[in-house]
Amino acid sequence: MEPRDLRRQRMALRISQAQLAAALNINVKTVSRWENGHNKIPRCADLAIRYLLLNNHPSAVKSEKIIKDAQAWHAWNMAHST
């Protein structure tokens, strides 16, 4: 995922950088660095963001739902990672 794609997709979810950071359980500065191209977006973050996009239609997004979905994804990922 490219930095401009991350910003566009975050905007499609209608959430702030802080809300995305909370959903991914990361620091807001990390999201900013990804969007500005200062740091590469890790594959696991790319997948988590795509998961959020697939499961949250922009017109129905509520930040609490995004956070719960991301936490569920994170729990699943932790349980299935080696």
C-alpha positions as a Markdown table, in Angstrom:
| # | Residue | x | y | z |
|---|---|---|---|---|
| 1 | Met | 0.0 | 0.0 | 0.0 |
| 2 | Glu | 1.3 | 3.4 | -0.9 |
| 3 | Pro | 1.1 | 6.4 | 1.5 |
| 4 | Arg | -1.5 | 8.2 | -0.7 |
| 5 | Asp | -3.6 | 5.0 | -0.7 |
| 6 | Leu | -3.5 | 4.8 | 3.0 |
| 7 | Arg | -4.7 | 8.4 | 3.4 |
| 8 | Arg | -7.4 | 7.9 | 0.8 |
| 9 | Gln | -8.6 | 4.7 | 2.4 |
| 10 | Arg | -8.6 | 6.3 | 5.9 |
| 11 | Met | -10.6 | 9.2 | 4.5 |
| 12 | Ala | -13.0 | 6.7 | 3.0 |
| 13 | Leu | -13.6 | 5.2 | 6.5 |
| 14 | Arg | -14.2 | 8.8 | 7.7 |
| 15 | Ile | -11.8 | 8.4 | 10.6 |
| 16 | Ser | -8.9 | 10.5 | 11.8 |
| 17 | Gln | -5.3 | 9.4 | 12.1 |
| 18 | Ala | -5.9 | 9.1 | 15.9 |
| 19 | Gln | -8.9 | 6.8 | 15.4 |
| 20 | Leu | -7.0 | 4.6 | 12.9 |
| 21 | Ala | -4.1 | 4.4 | 15.3 |
| 22 | Ala | -6.4 | 3.4 | 18.1 |
| 23 | Ala | -8.0 | 0.8 | 15.9 |
| 24 | Leu | -4.6 | -0.7 | 15.1 |
| 25 | Asn | -3.3 | -0.2 | 18.6 |
| 26 | Ile | -0.4 | 1.9 | 17.4 |
| 27 | Asn | 0.9 | 5.5 | 18.0 |
| 28 | Val | -0.8 | 8.2 | 15.9 |
| 29 | Lys | 2.7 | 9.4 | 14.8 |
| 30 | Thr | 3.2 | 6.1 | 13.1 |
| 31 | Val | 0.1 | 6.6 | 11.0 |
| 32 | Ser | 1.3 | 10.1 | 10.1 |
| 33 | Arg | 4.7 | 8.8 | 9.1 |
| 34 | Trp | 3.1 | 6.1 | 6.9 |
| 35 | Glu | 0.9 | 8.7 | 5.2 |
| 36 | Asn | 3.8 | 11.1 | 4.7 |
| 37 | Gly | 6.0 | 8.3 | 3.3 |
| 38 | His | 8.6 | 8.6 | 6.0 |
| 39 | Asn | 8.1 | 5.0 | 7.1 |
| 40 | Lys | 7.1 | 2.0 | 5.0 |
| 41 | Ile | 3.6 | 0.6 | 5.8 |
| 42 | Pro | 4.1 | -3.0 | 7.2 |
| 43 | Arg | 2.2 | -5.8 | 5.5 |
| 44 | Cys | 0.3 | -6.6 | 8.6 |
| 45 | Ala | -0.9 | -3.0 | 8.9 |
| 46 | Asp | -1.8 | -3.0 | 5.2 |
| 47 | Leu | -3.9 | -6.2 | 5.8 |
| 48 | Ala | -5.6 | -4.8 | 8.9 |
| 49 | Ile | -6.6 | -1.6 | 7.1 |
| 50 | Arg | -7.9 | -3.6 | 4.1 |
| 51 | Tyr | -9.9 | -5.7 | 6.6 |
| 52 | Leu | -11.4 | -2.5 | 8.1 |
| 53 | Leu | -12.3 | -1.3 | 4.6 |
| 54 | Leu | -14.0 | -4.5 | 3.6 |
| 55 | Asn | -16.1 | -4.6 | 6.8 |
| 56 | Asn | -17.1 | -1.0 | 7.3 |
| 57 | His | -19.1 | 0.8 | 4.6 |
| 58 | Pro | -18.1 | 4.5 | 4.8 |
| 59 | Ser | -21.7 | 5.7 | 5.2 |
| 60 | Ala | -22.2 | 3.4 | 8.3 |
| 61 | Val | -18.8 | 3.8 | 10.0 |
| 62 | Lys | -18.8 | 4.4 | 13.7 |
| 63 | Ser | -15.3 | 4.7 | 15.2 |
| 64 | Glu | -16.3 | 2.4 | 18.1 |
| 65 | Lys | -17.2 | -0.3 | 15.7 |
| 66 | Ile | -14.0 | 0.1 | 13.8 |
| 67 | Ile | -12.0 | -0.2 | 17.0 |
| 68 | Lys | -13.9 | -3.4 | 18.0 |
| 69 | Asp | -13.4 | -4.9 | 14.6 |
| 70 | Ala | -9.7 | -4.1 | 14.6 |
| 71 | Gln | -9.4 | -5.6 | 18.1 |
| 72 | Ala | -11.1 | -8.7 | 16.9 |
| 73 | Trp | -8.8 | -8.9 | 13.9 |
| 74 | His | -5.8 | -8.4 | 16.2 |
| 75 | Ala | -6.9 | -11.1 | 18.6 |
| 76 | Trp | -7.4 | -13.5 | 15.7 |
| 77 | Asn | -4.1 | -12.6 | 14.2 |
| 78 | Met | -2.3 | -13.1 | 17.6 |
| 79 | Ala | -4.0 | -16.5 | 18.0 |
| 80 | His | -3.0 | -17.7 | 14.5 |
| 81 | Ser | 0.5 | -16.3 | 14.2 |
| 82 | Thr | 3.5 | -18.5 | 14.7 |
